[in-house]
Amino acid sequence: MAILLADVGGTNARMALACEGVLAPRTITRFRGDDYASFDAVVMAYLAQQGSPQIDAACIAVAGPVWGDEARLTNRDWSFSAARLGALSGAPRVRLINDLMALGYATPALDGAAAGFLRVPAQGALSNGQRLVVNAGTGFNVCAVKVSPEGGIACLAAEEGHTRLPVSVARPLAEALGQGAASGIGSVEELFAGRGLARLHALRSRMPQGRPEEVVAAAARHDGEAEETLRLYARLLGLLCRELALRFMPMDGMFLAGSVARSCTERFEIFERAFLSDPLMAAIPQAVPIGVIRDDMAALHGCLAAIR
């Protein structure tokens, strides 16, 4: 039994096959989006490369909104249709999921270095089967996960990035930037996605806005202004994640994902101090393990779990 798996972003599409229920590492292939007019063309190229195997099922993770059996990339003009992909691949069963949901499906299998736990509660685990992926990269969103005692996985769709900043984050942001500058940042995504980090740095340093990776690279070169921005970002994200801990109670782990969130791992003491700073219902964040997803193949493993 061969299962077609894909993790499709705006820049690259990772394709793989799972055989006998196990991801086959040798089949993992990366395709540059700029080289193909559509995802359908990627699928045809990949299946030809693999010798046109019989496909029994397919699961595609898409970096964009999924509406039933249709999806579209956020940062590239590619559309997806379960019916069309089934016809192309021969798969009688096709599932489209959001890429963040794919990470949610992957979390029960994460352990050791792949889980990257940065914080383990001193009192030990208080498992309730609930996990949370917090993704800050090109965009911002979360995926809540519930694992049943029998091993079933349920992932909940959300649009956390488009919620308003909580007071616990908005107040220190205004203190750092001034009320006038901070008032222009209204939603969670506007502050915590990649462009939010770049904007935060521009407002803090009074410099032209660049790209988020430039801020991270400048800090690595010991640029003081960039380092101060990243320290402020880590503090604010810690405060936001405290709110998320109360909202979702992920006693089996909160997992940071995405390039911008991962920048906080180098300033984890700042993040953790903010995460634990409020005495209100303090026992909940104190009991939440915090990890970071570093495995680039995690979404493919999540696709396999989702289709199974």
Secondary structure, 3 states (H helix, E strand, C coil): CEEEEEEECCCEEEEEEEECCEECHHHCEEEEHHHCCCHHHHHHHHHHHCCCCCCCEEEEEECCCEECCEEECCCCCCEEEHHHHHHHHCCCCEEEEEHHHHHHHHHHHCCHHHHCCCECCCCCCCCCCEEEEEEECCCEEEEEEEECCCCCEEEECCCHHHCECCHHHHHHHHHHHCHHHHCCCCEHHHHHCHHHHHHHHHHHHCCCCCCHHHHHHHHHCCCHHHHHHHHHHHHHHHHHHHHHHHHHCCCCCEEEECHHHHHHHHHHHHHHHHHCCCCCCCHHHHCCCEEECCCCCHHHHHHHHHHC
